[in-house]
Amino acid sequence: MKYRHEIKYTISNAQAELLKRELKTMMSFDTNAFYEDGSYLIRSLYFDDLDSSAYYEKLDGVLYRKKYRIRIYNDDESYIRLEAKMKHNQLTAKKQVLISHDIYSKIINGNIDDIDSTNKPLLNEFLTDMRLKHLVPSVIVEYHRLAYIYPISDVRITFDSHIKSGLYNYELFDEKKPTYELIPDGTQVLEVKYNEILPSTIATILSTASLCREAVSKFAKCRSIK
């Protein structure tokens, strides 16, 4: 498990378009690109305990924290990923494992004793925490993501827009899609992720925009409306 730098900003659509124009001259689109503009749809179901510990730890700025989510891309039922995201001070790390639709259904319906987690350490860890910490579905977060990648230092720059919440709907594949907009129109969330050092060529491009670093959490914003 490797910890990486993760820096977030809230930017205007105009700023985003200027940066995209510059970044695409030296970075590649993420292979998840689905729509014509190179973006793809992400929908995540987050879990929290009955005391909303993950939510309040984020608000309080706890230095080390962890949260679980189940994520799908472009409404694809054949590709479902369980993830654990860890935050340690200013660094982040992520563990992930593919799960079947059957396992996903058992998780959200509370039938976890029927799940075989053999040879899947992360799934076993998650199921153990569900039992011990009484984790339950918390909130759905949906957004469109445009991502650029760069091989040196494994740089990944993403632009997230149309960020919405499911509001009491915990079924990722429900026909009733999330509709509650969390980020005002004309605004996007920019995330810059990299390993040890951000290459100077990328840093130079980012410096051309008036960026103000912000601890933006799509999970926390969606939880705040409940």
Phi, psi and omega per residue, in radians:
M1 nan 2.164 -3.042
K2 -1.977 2.231 3.067
Y3 -1.464 2.461 -3.104
R4 -2.266 2.772 3.012
H5 -1.306 2.511 3.090
E6 -2.497 2.018 -3.114
I7 -2.071 2.343 -3.079
K8 -2.133 2.593 3.100
Y9 -2.472 2.668 2.902
T10 -1.828 2.183 -3.062
I11 -2.316 2.832 3.102
S12 -1.393 2.804 3.078
N13 -1.040 -0.641 -3.130
A14 -1.129 -0.775 3.087
Q15 -1.074 -0.733 -3.112
A16 -1.066 -0.763 -3.113
E17 -1.128 -0.675 3.109
L18 -1.118 -0.760 3.138
L19 -1.163 -0.736 3.138
K20 -1.038 -0.703 -3.131
R21 -1.075 -0.670 3.139
E22 -1.368 -0.747 -3.065
L23 -1.138 -0.624 -3.071
K24 -1.239 -0.171 3.090
T25 -1.326 -0.327 -3.112
M26 -2.350 -0.066 3.113
M27 -2.070 2.804 -3.130
S28 -1.835 2.722 3.031
F29 -1.222 2.567 3.009
D30 -1.081 2.551 -3.120
T31 -1.219 -0.206 3.096
N32 -1.332 -0.096 -3.088
A33 -0.831 2.270 -3.034
F34 -2.189 -0.769 -3.128
Y35 -1.551 2.935 -3.053
E36 -1.033 -0.556 -3.114
D37 -1.432 0.049 3.129
G38 1.601 -0.017 -3.121
S39 -1.521 3.021 3.044
Y40 -2.596 2.831 -3.073
L41 -1.711 2.278 3.082
I42 -2.050 2.335 3.017
R43 -2.320 2.202 -3.067
S44 -2.199 2.428 3.013
L45 -1.861 2.032 -3.118
Y46 -1.651 2.661 3.124
F47 -2.051 2.602 3.101
D48 -2.642 2.886 3.103
D49 -1.514 3.133 -3.050
L50 -1.213 -0.293 3.087
D51 -1.657 0.081 -3.118
S52 0.980 0.753 -3.072
S53 -1.071 -0.769 -3.125
A54 -1.060 -0.696 -3.137
Y55 -1.155 -0.855 -3.080
Y56 -1.282 -0.515 3.056
E57 -1.118 -0.644 3.078
K58 -1.144 -0.816 -3.134
L59 -1.086 -0.628 -3.104
D60 -1.464 -0.121 3.119
G61 1.221 0.590 3.101
V62 -0.997 2.321 -3.002
L63 -1.146 -0.698 3.092
Y64 -2.048 2.184 3.112
R65 -2.627 2.812 -3.109
K66 -2.498 2.483 3.030
K67 -2.484 2.686 -3.131
Y68 -1.894 2.610 3.038
R69 -2.642 2.716 2.973
I70 -1.959 2.245 -2.975
R71 -2.188 2.461 3.027
I72 -2.245 2.788 -3.127
Y73 -2.161 2.275 3.025
N74 0.935 0.616 3.105
D75 1.048 0.425 -3.095
D76 -1.443 1.952 -3.110
E77 -1.319 -0.211 -3.106
S78 -1.570 -0.104 -3.114
Y79 -2.306 1.655 -3.106
I80 -2.117 2.249 -3.031
R81 -2.136 2.252 2.975
L82 -1.612 2.289 -3.093
E83 -2.299 2.568 2.956
A84 -2.099 2.150 3.135
K85 -1.941 2.184 -3.141
M86 -1.894 2.446 3.084
K87 -2.126 2.171 3.092
H88 -2.229 1.794 -3.063
N89 1.008 -2.015 -3.125
Q90 -1.730 0.130 -3.093
L91 -1.954 2.648 3.132
T92 -2.285 2.713 3.060
A93 -2.515 2.766 -3.101
K94 -2.483 2.377 2.992
K95 -1.998 2.551 -3.082
Q96 -2.630 2.695 3.104
V97 -2.664 2.478 3.073
L98 -1.350 2.440 3.077
I99 -2.239 2.750 3.134
S100 -1.410 2.869 3.081
H101 -1.114 -0.570 3.120
D102 -1.130 -0.768 3.110
I103 -1.132 -0.738 3.106
Y104 -1.002 -0.809 -3.121
S105 -1.090 -0.709 3.130
K106 -1.147 -0.623 3.136
I107 -1.136 -0.883 -3.058
I108 -1.281 -0.337 3.098
N109 -1.648 0.004 3.078
G110 1.387 0.276 -3.125
N111 -1.705 0.892 -2.993
I112 -1.306 -0.317 3.119
D113 -1.211 -0.266 3.137
D114 -1.598 0.077 -3.067
I115 -1.686 2.285 3.061
D116 -1.630 1.954 -3.111
S117 -1.811 0.328 3.131
T118 -0.996 2.305 3.110
N119 1.157 0.303 3.065
K120 -2.271 1.432 -3.054
P121 -0.958 -0.741 -3.104
L122 -1.165 -0.737 3.102
L123 -1.076 -0.740 3.120
N124 -1.111 -0.707 3.101
E125 -1.076 -0.771 -3.131
F126 -1.124 -0.789 -3.131
L127 -1.127 -0.643 3.085
T128 -1.111 -0.757 3.116
D129 -1.180 -0.574 3.076
M130 -1.061 -0.712 -3.125
R131 -1.277 -0.815 -3.033
L132 -1.348 -0.656 -3.069
K133 -1.801 -0.004 3.129
H134 0.989 0.866 3.118
L135 -1.223 2.456 3.118
V136 -2.404 2.781 3.045
P137 -0.979 2.400 -3.013
S138 -2.003 -0.919 -3.094
V139 -2.860 2.610 3.026
I140 -1.744 2.367 3.079
V141 -2.142 2.251 3.140
E142 -2.248 2.463 3.081
Y143 -2.839 2.855 3.020
H144 -1.680 2.379 -3.104
R145 -2.188 2.314 2.968
L146 -1.970 2.158 -3.007
A147 -2.197 2.438 3.057
Y148 -2.071 2.510 -3.133
I149 -2.219 2.677 -3.109
Y150 -2.532 2.234 -2.970
P151 -1.149 -0.657 -3.105
I152 -1.208 2.169 -3.106
S153 1.115 0.262 3.086
D154 0.880 0.906 -3.100
V155 -1.284 2.408 3.080
R156 -2.413 2.098 -3.140
I157 -2.071 2.186 -3.066
T158 -2.169 2.582 3.061
F159 -2.099 2.026 -3.108
D160 -1.894 2.256 -3.120
S161 -2.386 2.963 -3.139
H162 0.933 0.846 -3.101
I163 -1.362 2.147 -3.038
K164 -2.317 2.801 3.074
S165 -2.037 2.681 3.130
G166 -1.462 -0.316 3.119
L167 0.864 1.465 3.052
Y168 1.257 0.104 3.077
N169 -1.872 2.055 -3.055
Y170 -1.892 0.250 -3.128
E171 -1.783 1.953 -3.067
L172 -1.090 -0.511 -3.052
F173 -1.828 0.276 3.109
D174 -1.168 2.477 3.115
E175 -1.159 -0.408 3.092
K176 -1.402 1.721 -3.046
K177 -1.350 2.747 3.050
P178 -1.016 2.391 -3.062
T179 -2.237 -0.214 -3.051
Y180 -1.475 1.926 -3.108
E181 -1.277 2.283 -3.105
L182 -1.760 -0.490 -3.135
I183 -1.957 2.289 -3.098
P184 -0.985 2.609 3.055
D185 -0.962 2.490 3.132
G186 1.549 0.125 -3.094
T187 -2.302 2.541 3.098
Q188 -2.331 2.856 3.040
V189 -1.839 2.163 3.104
L190 -1.792 2.244 3.092
E191 -2.153 2.324 3.123
V192 -2.072 2.056 -3.110
K193 -2.146 2.411 -3.141
Y194 -2.806 2.915 -3.124
N195 -1.394 -1.945 -3.025
E196 -1.292 -0.903 -3.026
I197 -2.346 2.409 3.051
L198 -1.387 2.094 -3.120
P199 -0.934 2.462 -3.061
S200 -1.065 -0.575 3.136
T201 -1.102 -0.692 3.116
I202 -1.265 -0.741 3.138
A203 -1.046 -0.649 3.132
T204 -1.111 -0.760 3.118
I205 -1.087 -0.795 -3.124
L206 -1.119 -0.537 -3.107
S207 -1.235 -0.235 3.133
T208 -1.312 -0.275 3.130
A209 -1.787 2.644 3.110
S210 -1.465 1.488 -3.049
L211 -1.728 2.373 3.072
C212 -2.086 1.974 -3.092
R213 -1.057 2.412 -3.094
E214 -2.556 2.432 -3.139
A215 -1.430 1.174 -3.082
V216 -1.326 2.236 3.061
S217 -2.191 1.955 3.127
K218 -1.109 -0.656 3.095
F219 -1.041 -0.854 -3.092
A220 -1.163 -0.686 3.121
K221 -1.090 -0.714 3.139
C222 -1.209 -0.674 3.115
R223 -1.174 -0.494 -3.049
S224 -1.200 -0.313 -3.100
I225 -1.540 -0.091 -3.085
K226 -1.556 nan nan
